[in-house]
Amino acid sequence: MTKFIVAPIKPTISFDLLDKLDIRVGTIEQVSDVPNSDKLVRLTVDFGDRKRNILVGMKKERANPKEIEGKQALFVVNLEPKKMAGEVSEGMLFDIGYADGITSVLAVPEKPVPNGVRAG
């Protein structure tokens, strides 16, 4: 396991602010290359009632980004769409480790749940 220094806890926020985040479970159906980027891949994610494309900077983090196909993970789904490398991302993968400079891993439910289930 990689050693790192534990970051200080961020400032306190209210429950109302936390409640504004919409974090949901989705199944990663496909991982595909974003040709205009040296780090981004496109995840096609099934959220039960819709599918979204979410761009993630994991091209250099994993030898085979396709290894996460078929896995469920947590995603923030109520962010404004963001254009990156000529494509639009419709959410954000909620992963573990990136902010601390270690190879990130997926934040996943402990057992399968329906796509679109909310966290929190």
C-alpha positions as CSV (number, residue, x, y, z in Angstrom):
1,M,0.0,0.0,0.0
2,T,1.3,3.5,-0.9
3,K,2.2,5.7,2.0
4,F,0.7,9.1,2.1
5,I,0.1,11.9,4.6
6,V,-3.5,12.2,5.7
7,A,-4.9,15.5,4.6
8,P,-6.6,17.8,7.1
9,I,-10.4,17.6,7.3
10,K,-12.0,20.3,5.2
11,P,-14.1,23.1,6.9
12,T,-17.5,22.1,8.3
13,I,-20.5,22.4,6.0
14,S,-24.2,22.2,6.7
15,F,-26.4,19.2,6.0
16,D,-28.4,21.4,3.6
17,L,-25.3,21.9,1.4
18,L,-24.5,18.2,1.5
19,D,-28.1,17.4,0.6
20,K,-27.6,19.3,-2.7
21,L,-25.2,16.7,-4.0
22,D,-27.0,13.9,-6.0
23,I,-24.8,10.8,-5.8
24,R,-26.1,7.7,-7.5
25,V,-25.1,4.2,-8.4
26,G,-24.6,3.4,-12.0
27,T,-23.2,0.4,-14.0
28,I,-20.2,1.2,-16.3
29,E,-21.3,-0.4,-19.5
30,Q,-18.5,0.7,-21.8
31,V,-15.1,2.4,-21.5
32,S,-13.9,4.1,-24.7
33,D,-11.0,6.3,-25.7
34,V,-11.3,10.0,-26.0
35,P,-9.0,10.6,-29.0
36,N,-8.2,14.2,-28.4
37,S,-6.9,13.6,-24.9
38,D,-3.8,11.8,-23.4
39,K,-5.6,11.1,-20.1
40,L,-9.4,11.0,-20.6
41,V,-11.7,8.0,-21.3
42,R,-15.4,8.0,-21.8
43,L,-17.6,5.9,-19.5
44,T,-21.1,5.0,-20.8
45,V,-23.0,4.6,-17.5
46,D,-26.5,3.1,-17.0
47,F,-28.4,4.9,-14.3
48,G,-31.6,2.8,-14.7
49,D,-33.8,5.5,-16.3
50,R,-31.1,6.9,-18.6
51,K,-27.5,6.5,-19.8
52,R,-24.9,9.2,-19.6
53,N,-21.4,9.8,-20.9
54,I,-18.9,10.7,-18.1
55,L,-15.3,11.6,-18.9
56,V,-12.7,10.4,-16.5
57,G,-9.0,11.0,-16.4
58,M,-7.8,7.4,-15.9
59,K,-6.0,6.6,-19.2
60,K,-2.6,6.9,-17.4
61,E,-3.8,5.5,-14.1
62,R,-4.7,2.0,-15.3
63,A,-2.9,-0.3,-17.7
64,N,-6.4,-1.4,-19.0
65,P,-9.2,1.1,-18.2
66,K,-11.7,-1.4,-19.7
67,E,-11.2,-3.6,-16.6
68,I,-14.0,-1.5,-14.9
69,E,-16.6,-2.4,-17.5
70,G,-19.6,-4.1,-15.9
71,K,-18.8,-2.7,-12.4
72,Q,-21.1,-0.5,-10.4
73,A,-19.8,2.7,-8.9
74,L,-20.8,6.0,-7.4
75,F,-21.3,9.1,-9.5
76,V,-22.2,12.7,-8.9
77,V,-25.0,13.3,-11.4
78,N,-26.2,16.8,-10.8
79,L,-23.1,18.8,-11.9
80,E,-23.3,21.1,-14.8
81,P,-22.2,19.4,-18.1
82,K,-18.5,20.1,-18.7
83,K,-16.8,20.2,-22.1
84,M,-13.4,18.5,-22.1
85,A,-11.3,17.5,-25.1
86,G,-14.2,18.4,-27.5
87,E,-16.7,16.1,-25.6
88,V,-19.2,16.7,-22.9
89,S,-19.1,15.0,-19.5
90,E,-22.5,14.6,-17.9
91,G,-21.4,13.8,-14.3
92,M,-18.4,12.8,-12.2
93,L,-17.0,9.5,-11.1
94,F,-16.8,9.5,-7.3
95,D,-13.5,7.7,-6.8
96,I,-11.2,7.2,-3.8
97,G,-7.5,8.2,-3.7
98,Y,-7.0,10.7,-6.5
99,A,-7.1,13.8,-4.3
100,D,-4.4,12.2,-2.1
101,G,-2.1,11.4,-5.0
102,I,-2.5,7.6,-4.9
103,T,-3.8,5.4,-7.7
104,S,-7.5,5.8,-7.4
105,V,-10.1,3.1,-7.0
106,L,-13.8,3.0,-7.6
107,A,-16.2,3.8,-4.8
108,V,-18.5,0.8,-5.1
109,P,-21.6,-0.6,-3.3
110,E,-20.7,-3.7,-1.2
111,K,-23.3,-5.8,-3.2
112,P,-25.3,-5.2,-6.4
113,V,-28.1,-2.6,-6.1
114,P,-30.5,-1.2,-8.7
115,N,-28.9,1.4,-11.0
116,G,-30.0,4.9,-10.1
117,V,-30.1,4.3,-6.3
118,R,-29.1,7.4,-4.4
119,A,-26.2,7.5,-1.9
120,G,-26.7,9.4,1.4
